[in-house]
């Protein structure tokens, strides 16, 4: 009888320990087929890997949390990115994220490689903008800053504030540990979310590139349609000039179908004169075959002109694909 009671106590303790911690394996496979036409290069039909011509990049990840007691939790996340069209890995191994953090009533302190908090504000601006995908014009050729800024940094320390009502925010710093690359970065965000409204300000200073970014983004869900948009600036040195950029998007849910549209513009000025302009739009639709599988199709077009109005770059992308989450 005593042995049985001891065994039950051990099992109960083990069950309690398991209940206090968890590890989740997750992933996504996203592939599409379509046509990409670039200025002076003709068109090419190919199978695209996720973000190259579909919704998002394929990935495999592990995330977990452990309840340490007293309202304190330890968290980790490891996310690998891969090219599902040919089975190759993207470099580095944990390109998506490799972090560990402590969270509690004080907020969260996170260490490692991850998306910047400025990039999170960009995600808010693109929430309803053709699903924040390869069909989103602002992040695929229109915004000049899109090719300049870094969405992720290594050796980063991030502090996320505890939520105070609808207010949220955070600050972060990336250490420059590689003598060959100036990877210092300072970032901050502050936002407010209540009901259908979410609005935020994001800042990112990349010392190595001498670029300062500021983005104001907002999203509003009306039920029958959701809207999002953002105004972004990049302030650089005299040679690169400054960018002023705008994007708007809308998403219309209709049962299993979601229709989405996005439009973006950008203007670069050097020494007070216009050095370049770009604009573009995207349109797409997804169909939910299940909670984890979506079929989709989309089209994106953008043009870039120099200060004299001569077209210097442009793309036309059309693709249909399938995304499965697990």
Secondary structure by P-SEA (a helix, b strand, c coil): caaaaaaaaaaaaaaaaaaaccccccbbbbbbbbcccccccccccccccccccccbbbbccccccccccccbbbbbbbbbbbccccccccccccccccccccccccbbbbbcccccaaaaaaaaaaccccccccccccccccccccccccccccbbbbbbcccccccccccccccccccccccccccccccccccccccbbbbbbbccccbbbbbbbbccccccbbbbcbbbbbbbcccbbbbbbcccbbbbbcccbbbbbbbbbbbbbcccccccccccccccccccccccbbbbcbbbbbbbbcccccccccbbbbbccccccc
